[in-house]
Amino acid sequence: MSPYTVILETTEPFGPEVQVMQEKAEDAGAAALRALHQWHNAQFNPNVEIQELEDGSVRVLAVLKGHSEVALTRNPSQELV
């Protein structure tokens, strides 16, 4: 298993946000699937497709190999912080 950084775009519970999650998985697709299960507070099921978990509340923007830390983000007023 390798480390991955999964970037999700979420719309709940506070409006549009970007969530950065760290996952260990066999590949990028499995990392995205694990992050989506975590977002939905669901038990991991490898037989579920990513598209089944991407709904109006969340979608995958990117999966990066390795661990990354957030260094710069936008706050609700659109300023970089």
PyMOL Python script that loads the backbone (N, CA, C, O; Angstrom):
from pymol import cmd

cmd.read_pdbstr("""\
ATOM      1  N   MET A   1       0.842  -1.181   0.000  1.00  0.00           N
ATOM      2  CA  MET A   1       0.000   0.000   0.000  1.00  0.00           C
ATOM      3  C   MET A   1       0.887   1.245   0.000  1.00  0.00           C
ATOM      4  O   MET A   1       1.938   1.284   0.639  1.00  0.00           O
ATOM      5  N   SER A   2       0.443   2.233  -0.717  1.00  0.00           N
ATOM      6  CA  SER A   2       1.185   3.487  -0.843  1.00  0.00           C
ATOM      7  C   SER A   2       0.354   4.644  -0.297  1.00  0.00           C
ATOM      8  O   SER A   2      -0.874   4.563  -0.269  1.00  0.00           O
ATOM      9  N   PRO A   3       1.012   5.720   0.138  1.00  0.00           N
ATOM     10  CA  PRO A   3       0.267   6.897   0.597  1.00  0.00           C
ATOM     11  C   PRO A   3      -0.223   7.733  -0.584  1.00  0.00           C
ATOM     12  O   PRO A   3       0.477   7.893  -1.584  1.00  0.00           O
ATOM     13  N   TYR A   4      -1.427   8.255  -0.449  1.00  0.00           N
ATOM     14  CA  TYR A   4      -2.022   9.143  -1.453  1.00  0.00           C
ATOM     15  C   TYR A   4      -2.677  10.315  -0.744  1.00  0.00           C
ATOM     16  O   TYR A   4      -3.125  10.194   0.396  1.00  0.00           O
ATOM     17  N   THR A   5      -2.730  11.444  -1.425  1.00  0.00           N
ATOM     18  CA  THR A   5      -3.465  12.611  -0.961  1.00  0.00           C
ATOM     19  C   THR A   5      -4.660  12.776  -1.890  1.00  0.00           C
ATOM     20  O   THR A   5      -4.501  12.923  -3.102  1.00  0.00           O
ATOM     21  N   VAL A   6      -5.854  12.751  -1.313  1.00  0.00           N
ATOM     22  CA  VAL A   6      -7.088  12.848  -2.089  1.00  0.00           C
ATOM     23  C   VAL A   6      -7.698  14.223  -1.841  1.00  0.00           C
ATOM     24  O   VAL A   6      -7.893  14.628  -0.695  1.00  0.00           O
ATOM     25  N   ILE A   7      -7.996  14.932  -2.920  1.00  0.00           N
ATOM     26  CA  ILE A   7      -8.596  16.264  -2.819  1.00  0.00           C
ATOM     27  C   ILE A   7     -10.050  16.153  -3.254  1.00  0.00           C
ATOM     28  O   ILE A   7     -10.350  15.798  -4.394  1.00  0.00           O
ATOM     29  N   LEU A   8     -10.946  16.466  -2.321  1.00  0.00           N
ATOM     30  CA  LEU A   8     -12.381  16.397  -2.570  1.00  0.00           C
ATOM     31  C   LEU A   8     -12.979  17.791  -2.613  1.00  0.00           C
ATOM     32  O   LEU A   8     -12.550  18.683  -1.881  1.00  0.00           O
ATOM     33  N   GLU A   9     -13.970  17.977  -3.474  1.00  0.00           N
ATOM     34  CA  GLU A   9     -14.784  19.195  -3.467  1.00  0.00           C
ATOM     35  C   GLU A   9     -16.090  18.826  -2.787  1.00  0.00           C
ATOM     36  O   GLU A   9     -16.798  17.919  -3.225  1.00  0.00           O
ATOM     37  N   THR A  10     -16.404  19.540  -1.707  1.00  0.00           N
ATOM     38  CA  THR A  10     -17.623  19.247  -0.950  1.00  0.00           C
ATOM     39  C   THR A  10     -18.539  20.459  -0.944  1.00  0.00           C
ATOM     40  O   THR A  10     -18.093  21.597  -1.097  1.00  0.00           O
ATOM     41  N   THR A  11     -19.814  20.198  -0.767  1.00  0.00           N
ATOM     42  CA  THR A  11     -20.792  21.296  -0.699  1.00  0.00           C
ATOM     43  C   THR A  11     -21.547  21.309   0.610  1.00  0.00           C
ATOM     44  O   THR A  11     -22.324  22.231   0.859  1.00  0.00           O
ATOM     45  N   GLU A  12     -21.347  20.325   1.442  1.00  0.00           N
ATOM     46  CA  GLU A  12     -22.049  20.244   2.727  1.00  0.00           C
ATOM     47  C   GLU A  12     -21.035  20.074   3.839  1.00  0.00           C
ATOM     48  O   GLU A  12     -19.969  19.533   3.544  1.00  0.00           O
ATOM     49  N   PRO A  13     -21.236  20.458   5.033  1.00  0.00           N
ATOM     50  CA  PRO A  13     -22.427  21.123   5.539  1.00  0.00           C
ATOM     51  C   PRO A  13     -22.346  22.641   5.503  1.00  0.00           C
ATOM     52  O   PRO A  13     -23.314  23.313   5.860  1.00  0.00           O
ATOM     53  N   PHE A  14     -21.199  23.208   5.076  1.00  0.00           N
ATOM     54  CA  PHE A  14     -21.002  24.657   5.169  1.00  0.00           C
ATOM     55  C   PHE A  14     -20.870  25.348   3.824  1.00  0.00           C
ATOM     56  O   PHE A  14     -20.322  26.448   3.763  1.00  0.00           O
ATOM     57  N   GLY A  15     -21.342  24.754   2.760  1.00  0.00           N
ATOM     58  CA  GLY A  15     -21.178  25.333   1.440  1.00  0.00           C
ATOM     59  C   GLY A  15     -19.924  24.790   0.781  1.00  0.00           C
ATOM     60  O   GLY A  15     -19.281  23.892   1.325  1.00  0.00           O
ATOM     61  N   PRO A  16     -19.565  25.321  -0.387  1.00  0.00           N
ATOM     62  CA  PRO A  16     -18.415  24.792  -1.148  1.00  0.00           C
ATOM     63  C   PRO A  16     -17.108  24.860  -0.356  1.00  0.00           C
ATOM     64  O   PRO A  16     -16.742  25.909   0.174  1.00  0.00           O
ATOM     65  N   GLU A  17     -16.417  23.729  -0.288  1.00  0.00           N
ATOM     66  CA  GLU A  17     -15.124  23.634   0.377  1.00  0.00           C
ATOM     67  C   GLU A  17     -14.277  22.607  -0.349  1.00  0.00           C
ATOM     68  O   GLU A  17     -14.789  21.777  -1.100  1.00  0.00           O
ATOM     69  N   VAL A  18     -12.989  22.674  -0.118  1.00  0.00           N
ATOM     70  CA  VAL A  18     -12.067  21.650  -0.599  1.00  0.00           C
ATOM     71  C   VAL A  18     -11.551  20.912   0.633  1.00  0.00           C
ATOM     72  O   VAL A  18     -11.084  21.529   1.591  1.00  0.00           O
ATOM     73  N   GLN A  19     -11.639  19.597   0.596  1.00  0.00           N
ATOM     74  CA  GLN A  19     -11.158  18.758   1.694  1.00  0.00           C
ATOM     75  C   GLN A  19      -9.942  17.991   1.204  1.00  0.00           C
ATOM     76  O   GLN A  19      -9.957  17.447   0.100  1.00  0.00           O
ATOM     77  N   VAL A  20      -8.896  17.941   2.008  1.00  0.00           N
ATOM     78  CA  VAL A  20      -7.690  17.186   1.687  1.00  0.00           C
ATOM     79  C   VAL A  20      -7.605  16.029   2.662  1.00  0.00           C
ATOM     80  O   VAL A  20      -7.579  16.223   3.877  1.00  0.00           O
ATOM     81  N   MET A  21      -7.562  14.809   2.110  1.00  0.00           N
ATOM     82  CA  MET A  21      -7.543  13.610   2.948  1.00  0.00           C
ATOM     83  C   MET A  21      -6.331  12.758   2.606  1.00  0.00           C
ATOM     84  O   MET A  21      -5.931  12.674   1.445  1.00  0.00           O
ATOM     85  N   GLN A  22      -5.756  12.138   3.604  1.00  0.00           N
ATOM     86  CA  GLN A  22      -4.616  11.242   3.426  1.00  0.00           C
ATOM     87  C   GLN A  22      -5.130   9.806   3.496  1.00  0.00           C
ATOM     88  O   GLN A  22      -5.841   9.445   4.433  1.00  0.00           O
ATOM     89  N   GLU A  23      -4.772   8.990   2.509  1.00  0.00           N
ATOM     90  CA  GLU A  23      -5.201   7.586   2.474  1.00  0.00           C
ATOM     91  C   GLU A  23      -4.035   6.702   2.092  1.00  0.00           C
ATOM     92  O   GLU A  23      -3.144   7.127   1.356  1.00  0.00           O
ATOM     93  N   LYS A  24      -4.033   5.470   2.587  1.00  0.00           N
ATOM     94  CA  LYS A  24      -3.094   4.446   2.133  1.00  0.00           C
ATOM     95  C   LYS A  24      -3.909   3.444   1.339  1.00  0.00           C
ATOM     96  O   LYS A  24      -4.927   2.940   1.813  1.00  0.00           O
ATOM     97  N   ALA A  25      -3.452   3.159   0.123  1.00  0.00           N
ATOM     98  CA  ALA A  25      -4.212   2.279  -0.760  1.00  0.00           C
ATOM     99  C   ALA A  25      -3.301   1.633  -1.786  1.00  0.00           C
ATOM    100  O   ALA A  25      -2.127   1.983  -1.907  1.00  0.00           O
ATOM    101  N   GLU A  26      -3.865   0.681  -2.526  1.00  0.00           N
ATOM    102  CA  GLU A  26      -3.125  -0.033  -3.559  1.00  0.00           C
ATOM    103  C   GLU A  26      -2.867   0.854  -4.777  1.00  0.00           C
ATOM    104  O   GLU A  26      -1.826   0.734  -5.422  1.00  0.00           O
ATOM    105  N   ASP A  27      -3.816   1.748  -5.093  1.00  0.00           N
ATOM    106  CA  ASP A  27      -3.675   2.642  -6.241  1.00  0.00           C
ATOM    107  C   ASP A  27      -4.515   3.891  -6.014  1.00  0.00           C
ATOM    108  O   ASP A  27      -5.210   4.006  -5.004  1.00  0.00           O
ATOM    109  N   ALA A  28      -4.449   4.826  -6.957  1.00  0.00           N
ATOM    110  CA  ALA A  28      -5.141   6.106  -6.808  1.00  0.00           C
ATOM    111  C   ALA A  28      -6.657   5.928  -6.748  1.00  0.00           C
ATOM    112  O   ALA A  28      -7.327   6.619  -5.981  1.00  0.00           O
ATOM    113  N   GLY A  29      -7.202   5.019  -7.540  1.00  0.00           N
ATOM    114  CA  GLY A  29      -8.641   4.788  -7.528  1.00  0.00           C
ATOM    115  C   GLY A  29      -9.128   4.264  -6.183  1.00  0.00           C
ATOM    116  O   GLY A  29     -10.170   4.685  -5.682  1.00  0.00           O
ATOM    117  N   ALA A  30      -8.364   3.344  -5.606  1.00  0.00           N
ATOM    118  CA  ALA A  30      -8.726   2.812  -4.289  1.00  0.00           C
ATOM    119  C   ALA A  30      -8.619   3.899  -3.220  1.00  0.00           C
ATOM    120  O   ALA A  30      -9.417   3.925  -2.283  1.00  0.00           O
ATOM    121  N   ALA A  31      -7.641   4.794  -3.352  1.00  0.00           N
ATOM    122  CA  ALA A  31      -7.500   5.899  -2.397  1.00  0.00           C
ATOM    123  C   ALA A  31      -8.705   6.830  -2.478  1.00  0.00           C
ATOM    124  O   ALA A  31      -9.229   7.261  -1.451  1.00  0.00           O
ATOM    125  N   ALA A  32      -9.145   7.141  -3.697  1.00  0.00           N
ATOM    126  CA  ALA A  32     -10.326   7.992  -3.875  1.00  0.00           C
ATOM    127  C   ALA A  32     -11.556   7.318  -3.276  1.00  0.00           C
ATOM    128  O   ALA A  32     -12.363   7.966  -2.610  1.00  0.00           O
ATOM    129  N   LEU A  33     -11.694   6.028  -3.513  1.00  0.00           N
ATOM    130  CA  LEU A  33     -12.835   5.276  -2.984  1.00  0.00           C
ATOM    131  C   LEU A  33     -12.832   5.277  -1.464  1.00  0.00           C
ATOM    132  O   LEU A  33     -13.883   5.434  -0.843  1.00  0.00           O
ATOM    133  N   ARG A  34     -11.659   5.103  -0.857  1.00  0.00           N
ATOM    134  CA  ARG A  34     -11.559   5.132   0.609  1.00  0.00           C
ATOM    135  C   ARG A  34     -11.935   6.512   1.161  1.00  0.00           C
ATOM    136  O   ARG A  34     -12.643   6.612   2.163  1.00  0.00           O
ATOM    137  N   ALA A  35     -11.459   7.565   0.506  1.00  0.00           N
ATOM    138  CA  ALA A  35     -11.771   8.921   0.969  1.00  0.00           C
ATOM    139  C   ALA A  35     -13.268   9.204   0.868  1.00  0.00           C
ATOM    140  O   ALA A  35     -13.846   9.822   1.762  1.00  0.00           O
ATOM    141  N   LEU A  36     -13.893   8.758  -0.213  1.00  0.00           N
ATOM    142  CA  LEU A  36     -15.333   8.970  -0.375  1.00  0.00           C
ATOM    143  C   LEU A  36     -16.124   8.199   0.677  1.00  0.00           C
ATOM    144  O   LEU A  36     -17.104   8.716   1.213  1.00  0.00           O
ATOM    145  N   HIS A  37     -15.715   6.985   0.974  1.00  0.00           N
ATOM    146  CA  HIS A  37     -16.383   6.227   2.042  1.00  0.00           C
ATOM    147  C   HIS A  37     -16.243   6.965   3.370  1.00  0.00           C
ATOM    148  O   HIS A  37     -17.200   7.074   4.136  1.00  0.00           O
ATOM    149  N   GLN A  38     -15.034   7.471   3.631  1.00  0.00           N
ATOM    150  CA  GLN A  38     -14.806   8.209   4.874  1.00  0.00           C
ATOM    151  C   GLN A  38     -15.702   9.452   4.929  1.00  0.00           C
ATOM    152  O   GLN A  38     -16.289   9.746   5.971  1.00  0.00           O
ATOM    153  N   TRP A  39     -15.810  10.178   3.817  1.00  0.00           N
ATOM    154  CA  TRP A  39     -16.639  11.376   3.773  1.00  0.00           C
ATOM    155  C   TRP A  39     -18.099  11.044   4.099  1.00  0.00           C
ATOM    156  O   TRP A  39     -18.769  11.794   4.809  1.00  0.00           O
ATOM    157  N   HIS A  40     -18.579   9.926   3.578  1.00  0.00           N
ATOM    158  CA  HIS A  40     -19.972   9.513   3.797  1.00  0.00           C
ATOM    159  C   HIS A  40     -20.157   8.735   5.105  1.00  0.00           C
ATOM    160  O   HIS A  40     -21.255   8.256   5.391  1.00  0.00           O
ATOM    161  N   ASN A  41     -19.086   8.609   5.901  1.00  0.00           N
ATOM    162  CA  ASN A  41     -19.136   7.834   7.147  1.00  0.00           C
ATOM    163  C   ASN A  41     -19.672   6.434   6.902  1.00  0.00           C
ATOM    164  O   ASN A  41     -20.486   5.929   7.675  1.00  0.00           O
ATOM    165  N   ALA A  42     -19.216   5.814   5.829  1.00  0.00           N
ATOM    166  CA  ALA A  42     -19.667   4.481   5.457  1.00  0.00           C
ATOM    167  C   ALA A  42     -18.517   3.490   5.609  1.00  0.00           C
ATOM    168  O   ALA A  42     -17.348   3.845   5.460  1.00  0.00           O
ATOM    169  N   GLN A  43     -18.868   2.248   5.907  1.00  0.00           N
ATOM    170  CA  GLN A  43     -17.868   1.197   5.973  1.00  0.00           C
ATOM    171  C   GLN A  43     -17.314   0.959   4.572  1.00  0.00           C
ATOM    172  O   GLN A  43     -18.070   0.926   3.601  1.00  0.00           O
ATOM    173  N   PHE A  44     -15.997   0.792   4.466  1.00  0.00           N
ATOM    174  CA  PHE A  44     -15.362   0.631   3.156  1.00  0.00           C
ATOM    175  C   PHE A  44     -15.878  -0.619   2.453  1.00  0.00           C
ATOM    176  O   PHE A  44     -15.911  -1.705   3.032  1.00  0.00           O
ATOM    177  N   ASN A  45     -16.279  -0.448   1.200  1.00  0.00           N
ATOM    178  CA  ASN A  45     -16.750  -1.542   0.360  1.00  0.00           C
ATOM    179  C   ASN A  45     -16.059  -1.411  -0.996  1.00  0.00           C
ATOM    180  O   ASN A  45     -16.402  -0.516  -1.769  1.00  0.00           O
ATOM    181  N   PRO A  46     -15.088  -2.285  -1.305  1.00  0.00           N
ATOM    182  CA  PRO A  46     -14.349  -2.160  -2.557  1.00  0.00           C
ATOM    183  C   PRO A  46     -15.187  -2.441  -3.801  1.00  0.00           C
ATOM    184  O   PRO A  46     -14.737  -2.182  -4.918  1.00  0.00           O
ATOM    185  N   ASN A  47     -16.392  -2.964  -3.624  1.00  0.00           N
ATOM    186  CA  ASN A  47     -17.250  -3.288  -4.764  1.00  0.00           C
ATOM    187  C   ASN A  47     -18.100  -2.106  -5.222  1.00  0.00           C
ATOM    188  O   ASN A  47     -18.802  -2.203  -6.229  1.00  0.00           O
ATOM    189  N   VAL A  48     -18.044  -1.005  -4.501  1.00  0.00           N
ATOM    190  CA  VAL A  48     -18.795   0.197  -4.861  1.00  0.00           C
ATOM    191  C   VAL A  48     -17.948   1.026  -5.829  1.00  0.00           C
ATOM    192  O   VAL A  48     -16.734   1.129  -5.654  1.00  0.00           O
ATOM    193  N   GLU A  49     -18.566   1.604  -6.828  1.00  0.00           N
ATOM    194  CA  GLU A  49     -17.866   2.453  -7.796  1.00  0.00           C
ATOM    195  C   GLU A  49     -17.744   3.884  -7.256  1.00  0.00           C
ATOM    196  O   GLU A  49     -18.599   4.343  -6.498  1.00  0.00           O
ATOM    197  N   ILE A  50     -16.687   4.573  -7.651  1.00  0.00           N
ATOM    198  CA  ILE A  50     -16.483   5.964  -7.245  1.00  0.00           C
ATOM    199  C   ILE A  50     -17.702   6.803  -7.618  1.00  0.00           C
ATOM    200  O   ILE A  50     -18.157   7.623  -6.820  1.00  0.00           O
ATOM    201  N   GLN A  51     -18.231   6.606  -8.819  1.00  0.00           N
ATOM    202  CA  GLN A  51     -19.361   7.400  -9.304  1.00  0.00           C
ATOM    203  C   GLN A  51     -20.607   7.220  -8.429  1.00  0.00           C
ATOM    204  O   GLN A  51     -21.442   8.120  -8.351  1.00  0.00           O
ATOM    205  N   GLU A  52     -20.733   6.078  -7.782  1.00  0.00           N
ATOM    206  CA  GLU A  52     -21.877   5.837  -6.904  1.00  0.00           C
ATOM    207  C   GLU A  52     -21.806   6.703  -5.651  1.00  0.00           C
ATOM    208  O   GLU A  52     -22.837   7.054  -5.076  1.00  0.00           O
ATOM    209  N   LEU A  53     -20.589   7.047  -5.225  1.00  0.00           N
ATOM    210  CA  LEU A  53     -20.418   7.841  -4.011  1.00  0.00           C
ATOM    211  C   LEU A  53     -20.287   9.336  -4.286  1.00  0.00           C
ATOM    212  O   LEU A  53     -20.441  10.151  -3.376  1.00  0.00           O
ATOM    213  N   GLU A  54     -20.004   9.696  -5.528  1.00  0.00           N
ATOM    214  CA  GLU A  54     -19.968  11.113  -5.894  1.00  0.00           C
ATOM    215  C   GLU A  54     -21.412  11.553  -6.107  1.00  0.00           C
ATOM    216  O   GLU A  54     -22.089  11.106  -7.034  1.00  0.00           O
ATOM    217  N   ASP A  55     -21.856  12.423  -5.243  1.00  0.00           N
ATOM    218  CA  ASP A  55     -23.238  12.893  -5.333  1.00  0.00           C
ATOM    219  C   ASP A  55     -23.227  14.416  -5.233  1.00  0.00           C
ATOM    220  O   ASP A  55     -22.188  15.038  -5.456  1.00  0.00           O
ATOM    221  N   GLY A  56     -24.323  15.001  -4.914  1.00  0.00           N
ATOM    222  CA  GLY A  56     -24.388  16.453  -4.811  1.00  0.00           C
ATOM    223  C   GLY A  56     -23.564  17.028  -3.673  1.00  0.00           C
ATOM    224  O   GLY A  56     -23.365  18.241  -3.608  1.00  0.00           O
ATOM    225  N   SER A  57     -23.073  16.166  -2.761  1.00  0.00           N
ATOM    226  CA  SER A  57     -22.331  16.673  -1.611  1.00  0.00           C
ATOM    227  C   SER A  57     -20.817  16.568  -1.754  1.00  0.00           C
ATOM    228  O   SER A  57     -20.085  17.242  -1.029  1.00  0.00           O
ATOM    229  N   VAL A  58     -20.337  15.735  -2.674  1.00  0.00           N
ATOM    230  CA  VAL A  58     -18.895  15.516  -2.765  1.00  0.00           C
ATOM    231  C   VAL A  58     -18.520  14.957  -4.136  1.00  0.00           C
ATOM    232  O   VAL A  58     -19.281  14.215  -4.757  1.00  0.00           O
ATOM    233  N   ARG A  59     -17.303  15.343  -4.596  1.00  0.00           N
ATOM    234  CA  ARG A  59     -16.722  14.731  -5.793  1.00  0.00           C
ATOM    235  C   ARG A  59     -15.206  14.813  -5.680  1.00  0.00           C
ATOM    236  O   ARG A  59     -14.671  15.672  -4.979  1.00  0.00           O
ATOM    237  N   VAL A  60     -14.521  13.914  -6.377  1.00  0.00           N
ATOM    238  CA  VAL A  60     -13.062  13.860  -6.343  1.00  0.00           C
ATOM    239  C   VAL A  60     -12.512  14.876  -7.344  1.00  0.00           C
ATOM    240  O   VAL A  60     -12.881  14.861  -8.519  1.00  0.00           O
ATOM    241  N   LEU A  61     -11.628  15.756  -6.872  1.00  0.00           N
ATOM    242  CA  LEU A  61     -10.952  16.707  -7.759  1.00  0.00           C
ATOM    243  C   LEU A  61      -9.618  16.161  -8.235  1.00  0.00           C
ATOM    244  O   LEU A  61      -9.262  16.328  -9.402  1.00  0.00           O
ATOM    245  N   ALA A  62      -8.871  15.508  -7.344  1.00  0.00           N
ATOM    246  CA  ALA A  62      -7.557  14.989  -7.717  1.00  0.00           C
ATOM    247  C   ALA A  62      -7.096  13.974  -6.688  1.00  0.00           C
ATOM    248  O   ALA A  62      -7.533  13.987  -5.538  1.00  0.00           O
ATOM    249  N   VAL A  63      -6.200  13.090  -7.126  1.00  0.00           N
ATOM    250  CA  VAL A  63      -5.516  12.158  -6.229  1.00  0.00           C
ATOM    251  C   VAL A  63      -4.025  12.274  -6.540  1.00  0.00           C
ATOM    252  O   VAL A  63      -3.595  12.031  -7.668  1.00  0.00           O
ATOM    253  N   LEU A  64      -3.250  12.643  -5.536  1.00  0.00           N
ATOM    254  CA  LEU A  64      -1.810  12.819  -5.685  1.00  0.00           C
ATOM    255  C   LEU A  64      -1.085  11.675  -4.993  1.00  0.00           C
ATOM    256  O   LEU A  64      -1.461  11.274  -3.892  1.00  0.00           O
ATOM    257  N   LYS A  65      -0.052  11.151  -5.631  1.00  0.00           N
ATOM    258  CA  LYS A  65       0.720  10.092  -4.996  1.00  0.00           C
ATOM    259  C   LYS A  65       1.616  10.700  -3.927  1.00  0.00           C
ATOM    260  O   LYS A  65       2.308  11.685  -4.183  1.00  0.00           O
ATOM    261  N   GLY A  66       1.606  10.128  -2.746  1.00  0.00           N
ATOM    262  CA  GLY A  66       2.398  10.621  -1.626  1.00  0.00           C
ATOM    263  C   GLY A  66       1.535  11.487  -0.705  1.00  0.00           C
ATOM    264  O   GLY A  66       0.358  11.736  -0.970  1.00  0.00           O
ATOM    265  N   HIS A  67       2.154  11.927   0.367  1.00  0.00           N
ATOM    266  CA  HIS A  67       1.448  12.781   1.324  1.00  0.00           C
ATOM    267  C   HIS A  67       1.761  14.239   1.019  1.00  0.00           C
ATOM    268  O   HIS A  67       2.917  14.603   0.805  1.00  0.00           O
ATOM    269  N   SER A  68       0.739  15.056   1.000  1.00  0.00           N
ATOM    270  CA  SER A  68       0.902  16.493   0.787  1.00  0.00           C
ATOM    271  C   SER A  68       0.188  17.228   1.912  1.00  0.00           C
ATOM    272  O   SER A  68      -0.809  16.744   2.449  1.00  0.00           O
ATOM    273  N   GLU A  69       0.692  18.370   2.254  1.00  0.00           N
ATOM    274  CA  GLU A  69       0.065  19.188   3.280  1.00  0.00           C
ATOM    275  C   GLU A  69      -0.478  20.447   2.634  1.00  0.00           C
ATOM    276  O   GLU A  69       0.101  20.960   1.676  1.00  0.00           O
ATOM    277  N   VAL A  70      -1.587  20.945   3.153  1.00  0.00           N
ATOM    278  CA  VAL A  70      -2.164  22.178   2.625  1.00  0.00           C
ATOM    279  C   VAL A  70      -1.290  23.340   3.074  1.00  0.00           C
ATOM    280  O   VAL A  70      -1.036  23.517   4.266  1.00  0.00           O
ATOM    281  N   ALA A  71      -0.836  24.126   2.111  1.00  0.00           N
ATOM    282  CA  ALA A  71       0.010  25.271   2.424  1.00  0.00           C
ATOM    283  C   ALA A  71      -0.706  26.589   2.171  1.00  0.00           C
ATOM    284  O   ALA A  71      -0.346  27.613   2.751  1.00  0.00           O
ATOM    285  N   LEU A  72      -1.718  26.572   1.306  1.00  0.00           N
ATOM    286  CA  LEU A  72      -2.416  27.793   0.939  1.00  0.00           C
ATOM    287  C   LEU A  72      -3.840  27.429   0.547  1.00  0.00           C
ATOM    288  O   LEU A  72      -4.051  26.530  -0.267  1.00  0.00           O
ATOM    289  N   THR A  73      -4.810  28.115   1.116  1.00  0.00           N
ATOM    290  CA  THR A  73      -6.213  27.856   0.787  1.00  0.00           C
ATOM    291  C   THR A  73      -6.959  29.175   0.649  1.00  0.00           C
ATOM    292  O   THR A  73      -6.431  30.239   0.973  1.00  0.00           O
ATOM    293  N   ARG A  74      -8.187  29.092   0.167  1.00  0.00           N
ATOM    294  CA  ARG A  74      -9.051  30.275   0.105  1.00  0.00           C
ATOM    295  C   ARG A  74     -10.063  30.214   1.235  1.00  0.00           C
ATOM    296  O   ARG A  74     -10.638  29.163   1.521  1.00  0.00           O
ATOM    297  N   ASN A  75     -10.273  31.367   1.877  1.00  0.00           N
ATOM    298  CA  ASN A  75     -11.308  31.406   2.892  1.00  0.00           C
ATOM    299  C   ASN A  75     -12.619  31.804   2.207  1.00  0.00           C
ATOM    300  O   ASN A  75     -12.603  32.115   1.016  1.00  0.00           O
ATOM    301  N   PRO A  76     -13.751  31.806   2.916  1.00  0.00           N
ATOM    302  CA  PRO A  76     -15.031  32.113   2.282  1.00  0.00           C
ATOM    303  C   PRO A  76     -15.092  33.453   1.549  1.00  0.00           C
ATOM    304  O   PRO A  76     -15.909  33.608   0.642  1.00  0.00           O
ATOM    305  N   SER A  77     -14.254  34.425   1.914  1.00  0.00           N
ATOM    306  CA  SER A  77     -14.252  35.709   1.227  1.00  0.00           C
ATOM    307  C   SER A  77     -13.381  35.669  -0.018  1.00  0.00           C
ATOM    308  O   SER A  77     -13.158  36.704  -0.645  1.00  0.00           O
ATOM    309  N   GLN A  78     -12.880  34.488  -0.389  1.00  0.00           N
ATOM    310  CA  GLN A  78     -12.058  34.250  -1.567  1.00  0.00           C
ATOM    311  C   GLN A  78     -10.635  34.775  -1.451  1.00  0.00           C
ATOM    312  O   GLN A  78      -9.918  34.832  -2.451  1.00  0.00           O
ATOM    313  N   GLU A  79     -10.210  35.161  -0.243  1.00  0.00           N
ATOM    314  CA  GLU A  79      -8.825  35.577  -0.035  1.00  0.00           C
ATOM    315  C   GLU A  79      -7.961  34.371   0.206  1.00  0.00           C
ATOM    316  O   GLU A  79      -8.404  33.407   0.829  1.00  0.00           O
ATOM    317  N   LEU A  80      -6.731  34.402  -0.275  1.00  0.00           N
ATOM    318  CA  LEU A  80      -5.798  33.326   0.008  1.00  0.00           C
ATOM    319  C   LEU A  80      -5.253  33.502   1.415  1.00  0.00           C
ATOM    320  O   LEU A  80      -4.848  34.596   1.808  1.00  0.00           O
ATOM    321  N   VAL A  81      -5.249  32.410   2.167  1.00  0.00           N
ATOM    322  CA  VAL A  81      -4.724  32.451   3.541  1.00  0.00           C
ATOM    323  C   VAL A  81      -3.743  31.322   3.753  1.00  0.00           C
ATOM    324  O   VAL A  81      -3.189  31.182   4.844  1.00  0.00           O
TER     325      VAL A  81
END
""", "prot")
cmd.dss("prot")
cmd.show_as("cartoon", "prot")
cmd.util.cbc("prot")
cmd.orient("prot")
